């Protein structure tokens, strides 16, 4: 992966217009990286993480994992061990619309 983008999302959208897509959902940072980029891969899973486990066990090729938890708050969808597996397999960052382990429990990102 190249150098990380230091521009703000609004600036990138202005510069590239329709060539650029941004994720509208607001996420909390849990992966240890303030800035990241890459194509988004979005598994949708409601109160179960087997699809996430399968996905993070394969090469990520720089894709950002964005988990759609379907709005449920009944249990964590990802934790520190899963985050480490995602990082080890080439996913520069991950985020979730569902519950995750607290940021203090996540390993620092080990991706480049």
Phi, psi and omega in degrees: 000148181282195179293143179293146178285132179254001178283154175281153183306316181299320179294319179295317179298320178295316183291318187255351177054232184287351177286344185246140175238138178239148177277125185281333183294140177272131182242159173261143181281121178230350186268000177088003179237129180281328183231138176202164178208166179145167177295144181269136172242123190237097172281139176255121182216132182252109175059030176200142186244018182297324178294322178294314180303317179296315183295316184285347178281351180254161179302133182273338179050037176082004181282140177277131179270119179240104186275125175263103183276008177067015177087355181286144176239024187274356179176157181294139175265332178219149176226188185300318180295318178293322177298320179295319178298316179300315180296314180299331182263019170088028174254114187291338182198164178210150179209167185212144172271358177249179182296144174227169175298154180298153183304327181295337180269356182272144176286152174296145181298136181250012178275157182279000000 
